Amino acid sequence: MTLKTFVVAAACVPGILAAQTLSLKRTPPAPTAAACPVFPPPAPPVREQTEEANRLGTVARESALEGDHKSARDLFSQAAQLNPSDPSLAYRLGRENEELGDTTRAVHEYCRYLSIAPKGGEEPGVRGRLTALLAPAVNQQGTTLVAQFESGLKAYDAGDWDASGTAFGNVTHGAPGYAPAYFDRALVRARQHHQGDAIRDFNAYLRLAPAADDRGDVVQRIDQLRHEMPSAGAAFAFGLLPGGGQYYTGQYILGVFVTGAAGGGVALALTTQTVTKLHHYVDVNGVPYTAPYQATEHKNLAAGIGIAGGVTLLGAIEAVIVANHRNAQLPPPDSTLTATTDTRRPALALQFPTVVPSADGLRIGMPIHLTF
């Protein structure tokens, strides 16, 4: 292995370790998150659209200063259609709808602003306006979601995966646009070895937060989860040991049952019973006679071996079925999430040793190649 190869391989280690040590996102959702729907990422506009949107926005601002809020709203609406990725247009359109008393559209545009620029300069003011516009019941629902999120964090820290997953699930249901809740639930499901569900939640997180700083680490974790899925061949091979297939697929209680049943069959096969038998002899005078003697027999040998072998075989088949079922439920790779990140793992290639004559005798080489 050359020094260059070693350096390149060492450079990959931090990324792999980072993917394995993803930590919880502990910032709770704002109470207003319950009122905002999921907005798909806006398509980037072409240059002509951006220029026209800027022109319409300038005219709209002039109309707003003159008090013509209806014209300003219409112009901002046209500009937002041309450039839906501009958060300032969403904010101004929300303000104009609020000026005209259209609460529903104002809330929609304020939510759209938060989806485009969750950390934008107008974010505190936008959330304040949302709180003022929303009904008290909606605000109360948002407060409940904050409490659910915090309870999910506490349950996770305590190792109560079921309670933590349920709490984060309540948040995703009540605030479907809040990406960190999907991320945290993915960590819970990975802990529970529910790889398919964890991948789905990580995919949802990346769709809701396409510009996330940890995008590369999350994509690597998704790749790791795919490789953690049990294979049918390994499940059958482990299943040849009683209960091994169940332990391999994470079915520990069933594995104990299979191991115990197979062990019971072996114990039955080894059970002995003392019986009296007659043996025929011939004395020195050639006279035949019989004499009793005590013998030990394994009367249940066939039945015990049949039970142990049958339970082991059924356990191996069950493990194969479970492995196949889990792989069938695994979501297909989402190309939209991996387009900006190279998730190829280093490939190790070993070649046959080479033997080359040298001045000192024979030189043996073992070439190793890492491909990236």
ABEGO torsion letter per residue (X at the ends): XBAAAAAAAAAAAAAAAAAAABBBBABBBBAAAAABBBBBBBBBBBAAAAAAAAAAAAAAAAAAAAGBAAAAAAAAAAAAAABAABAAAAAAAAAAAAAAGBAAAAAAAAAAAAAABAABAAAAAAAAAAAAABBAAAAAAAAAAAAAAAAAAAAAAAGBAAAAAAAAAAAAAABAABAAAAAAAAAAAAAAGBAAAAAAAAAAAAAABAABAAAAAAAAAAAAAAAABBBAAAAAAAAABBGAAAAAAGBAAAAAAAAAAAAAAAAAAABBBBBBBBBBBBBAAGBBBBBBBBBBBBAAAAAAAAAAAAAAAAAAAAAAAAAAAAAAABBBBBAAAAAABBABBBBBBBBBBBBBBBAAEBBBBBBBBBBX
